[in-house]
Amino acid sequence: MAGRLTQLLERHAGGDAAAFDELVPIVYDELRKLARSQRRRSGGNRAPLDTTVLAHEAYLRLARSDGTYRHRGHFFAVAAVAMRQLLVDEARRHGRVKRGAGARRVGLDGLDIPVSEQYELVIAIDEALERLEELDPRLRSVVEMRYILGLSEPETAKALDISERTVRRAWVKARAWLEVELGSK
């Protein structure tokens, strides 16, 4: 399967648009697993999009982009980032709705409105990752690979073309920075 995926990605990079369409049956199950993982990290059943919608929307974003994918790991890393961004966009949309964007006023008597802090956390993580990228783009990439995509140290090293030792150091440094950054929220 990995060999076939690599061939299709190479054909796509060479300008064969039909090659991307052939990816669906090969990557669908893995995209759903990735979407499930993303949802779990973004609040589980309270995550703003369900697994199927998240997988489909991420695939559509990938299909619409002009990007080329160097290899299987790179493809799934980009897919994970697309999924995270979809969740952030939905959390932001939810935040606007929660604050009354486009809503008409109604009385609050008898209303029970649950407020999910998960949306705020998703947005806070995204904003922290943007600040981290300004400081050190490699640290952000390592966080995306390890935390968002769920790759191991060896897989992350291969995807980023760096040593495992560098991944380990960057992961420790990025986690400490994020803990401080998110702890202040």
Secondary structure as UniProt FT lines:
FT   HELIX           2..13
FT   TURN            14..15
FT   HELIX           17..21
FT   TURN            22..23
FT   HELIX           24..41
FT   TURN            42..43
FT   HELIX           44..46
FT   HELIX           51..64
FT   HELIX           72..98
FT   TURN            99..102
FT   TURN            109..110
FT   HELIX           117..135
FT   HELIX           137..143
FT   HELIX           144..148
FT   HELIX           153..160
FT   HELIX           164..183
//
